[in-house]
Amino acid sequence: MNTFLDALADVGIGTWQFDITTHYLTWDRTMCDIYACDPNVSDQKNVFKYWLSTIVPSDLAEMKRIYLEDLQSTQQLEYIHKIKTATGDVRFILSKASVHKNNANEPILLLGSSIDVTKYHLIDQSLRDTQERLLLAKKAAQIGIWELELGSNKLLWDDDMFDIFGLDENVFTGHYDDWEKLVHPDDINDAVNDFQLSIKERKPFDSEFRIIRPDGEVRYIFAKAQVVLNDIGEAEKCIGVNIDVSEKKEAESQVKFLAYHDSLTNLPNRTLAIDRLNQSIAKSARDGLYYSLVFIDIDNFKYINDTLGHNIGDAVLKEISKRLQQSIRAQDTVARLGGDEFLVIISALDPTIEAGTVITTHIIEKLQQAIHQPIEAEQHLIDSSASIGITIFKGNKYSAKTLMQQADMAMYNAKESHKGTYHFFNEYMREKLIKHLALEESIKSAIKEDQFALHFQPKYNANNRLTGAEALVRWLHPTQGTLFPGDFISTVEGCPLIFELGYWVIESACQQIVDWQIYDHLSNCHISVNISAKQFGEQAFTDKVKDIVDKYRVPENSLIFEITESLLLDDIEFTISQLIELSKLGIQFSIDDFGTGYSSLAYLKRLPIHEIKIDKSFIHNIENDRADEMIVRTIINLADNFQLSVIAEGVEKKAQVKKLKELGCHQFQGYFFSKPLSNEDFIAFTKVFLNQQTLRNELDAKNDVFLGIASRRYIFSQLAYWLKQNPTKHYTVLVCEVHQFKGINDGYGIHYGDKLIEAISKRLIKTSPSNALIGRMGGDGFAIL
């Protein structure tokens, strides 16, 4: 007997007996180990109390019932209960016992054994949890399991299959036909063929199809199955899953829709519009009919956005989109290109251009009438109009890009002539477009061939000291000479060239800042660069600027970006984040042409702006116009209150300088001081007027500062000063005049005469000793001291 009990103890089974009448419990040492009790406890009553104390509260009532109440009707007990030992361990105990009774058939004794099954219980619980999670995941993923016996076509479904197909179990016959009846008629042939091919080739079944549920709802199903073979290799049955992928399909459809449609108006976007235009070109070539391409630009839309807010602007765009759709034919297309620009393709007009023009005109007038109706948005009644450009085409002579350029040019002609009108593209515009495209190609070549250069116009403070320069791009054309931004910049800004040329300007300015460090009088000179709205809005702009600044190790605060008011307010949150990131690179910012756009002081205080630049339109007549004076005074006071520097551009007269100083202007820039100069001339010019301290005298004399040389008056005063200071010293005075200068002026014009004087001045500066003073004596005369 002891050997048997020892064997039980070796496998962790403890034995015990319980006297039902006395409630005495005795157990062996293994039971003490299982229940983690003191083996020296010998009081049988205390053992029973200890045993009860270990049972967790949720199991205690059940244990009392088993041991003390329900023994009359049973011979054997088997149960699992949970205990908590004195050490805090939670254990699961499996107990088995036999009930012994007296002659009166009354239970008097329990003989039993117990084992700790915690490890097995946890494994079992983990399996149950895993199974439950799998079932939940299966339910959440809408996965149904099915089985088909191929011989009898008997079909078995689990509960999820009924949920997916929306079918009542009571009408399910359990036959293959139940599935076929629910598959979409347009998909049934492909689905059945895929299934039959899978069985024939003994390969996994993989198919996607639609079903129509009994309630009429269409759902997308992805089916996957495996063919099961019998012992002799024949296909016996298929076991597989059906997954409801309707939500995935809907999401994919939405992503595809957003890729080709405008998110605000749900109209086709530029990408889809160009695709539709290419299709129209191909159709026109096939059917021999004229088509029309229409560009629509909402007039004064920026003013609506700036004054009433973007929410009102969005409401206007949505309403106009709706009206445009209602005004076109079913076969036509209306799309939003972005901002306030729309495109309309009018299809299949007529074989003759005359009739096509008449039909187009009728549709355009209908579109105009729809747009011109007042729009009500958030209690605002807004008058709207649009400038419209049209080009009519037949066949594939012109590409989509060319047709869009034609319609765009016609639209801008309409806007320039009178807003709210429409223009057809014509031969005059065609010639203009050809020139525009030729200019664009020339600019591309000019960038590659390094034909662009920077000129620098100096800036001075109220003490006539140099503070910096504005970098202005010049095109050194091989046949046309020096071209100014007005000759090409509008073309650049209308195409991707603005990015290439824009970054070239920034990089060249940074290179110049570094090169100037060797000159004492330029080591603290900053350079300001104009930044276009298109370039500033590029997502990679900050990263590209950082690369350039890091490459040249540009000193902090030596590079200024000039940006316009309209750029600031296009997307204020993006602008603020962009400016903050750029300011971390040591770049400062100047608001260019201040006062000509719409400014919000609430925005201004949030922006990391360093400087305000007063537009030249307020400077031109400031000495005589009271209104201009008041505007400039207000801007200067505003700048002072915001602790910003203020600079006036376009300063050309001594009286303007005087008035601006009286108003407290900090800096000045304009032809009164100097025109924009090449790098070489800028260095020479600034050296003359800083080292020889002649600037104040020259400003008083209204001289030839723009040439970088002294005036006649200063030449005489300086010579008199030198002779007085050093009467015994020898000085050399050279005087010269340009031969036949009057003939050049009269024969070729004053412009060429000025060019000649400028060229001679440059040569004199370049060839004269550093201690020489060069002056213009007036007309064609020069002097060198």
SULDA-V825200 format. One line per field, one symbol per residue. psi: psi as a letter, one per 20 degrees, with the letter a starting at -180 (. if undefined). burial: + if it has 16 or more other ideal C-beta (glycine too) atoms within 10 Angstrom, else -. A space follows every 10 residues. Layout:
psi=???
burial=???
This chain:
psi=ghgghhgghh jjpqqrqpoh hikppqrahh hhggjlroii oiohghgggg ghhhpqhhig gggggghigk ihjqhqqpqp rprorhiipp qpppqqqqpp rahjkppiqp prqqqokggh ghgghggggg gggggggggh ilpqprppoh gikpppqrhh ghggikpphh jpikqhhhgh hiqphiiggg ggggghhggg jkqqpoqprq qorhjippqp pppprpppqa hjjqogrppa qppokghggg gghgggghhj qphgijqqag ghghghghgh ggghhgikqq rppppppppk hhhgghhiqh hggghggggg gghghiirrh irppqpiqck pqppooqmfq hqhghhgggg gggghggghg hipqppoljp oppqrqpppp ppqpakhqrh gghhhghggh ghgghhgoqj rqqqpahghg gggggghggg hhgghhghjl iqqpqppqqq aijkqphaqp ppqqomphhj bpqrhhiihh ggijrihhgg hghgggghgg hhgghihipg ijhjprpqpp pqhgghiphj gggggggggh gilpqpjipp ppqrghghig nhgggghghg ghhijjprqp oqkpiiaoqp hhhhiipmqh qpopqihihg khihohgggh gggggggggg hjlqqppprk oiqhhggggh ghikqgrqpr ihgqrpqrgg hgggghggig hjliggghhh imblhiijrr rgghgghhgh gghghmhiqp qpopprqppk hhhgghhiqh ghgghggggh gghgghiqqh jqppqpjqdj qqqp.
burial=-------++- --++++++-+ ----+-++-+ ++-++-+--- ---+--++-+ +--++----- --+--++--- +-----+--- +++------- +++++-+-+- ------+-++ -+++++++-- +--------- -------+-- -+++-+-+-+ ----+-+--+ +--++-+--- -----+-++- -++---++-- +---+--+-- ----+-++++ ++------++ +++-+-+--- ----+-++-+ ++++++---- ---------- ++--+-++++ -+++-++--+ +--+----++ +++++++++- ++-+++-+-- -++-++++++ +-+++-++-- -++++++--+ ++++++++++ -----++-++ --++--++-+ +---+-+--- -+-+-+++++ ++++---+-+ --++++++++ +++++----+ -++++---+- --+--+--++ -++--++--- ++-+++++++ ---+-+++++ +++++----- --+----++- +++---+++- +++-++++++ -++--+---- -+--++++++ ++-+++-+-- ++-++--++- -+-+---+++ +++++-++++ ----+--++- +++---++++ +++++-+-+- ---+--+-++ ++++++-+++ -++----++- +++-++-++- ---+++++++ +-+--++-++ --+-++++++ -++++++++- ++++++++++ ---++-+++- +-++++++++ +++++--++- ---------- -------+-- +--++----- --+--+++-+ ++-++--+-- --+++++--+ -++++
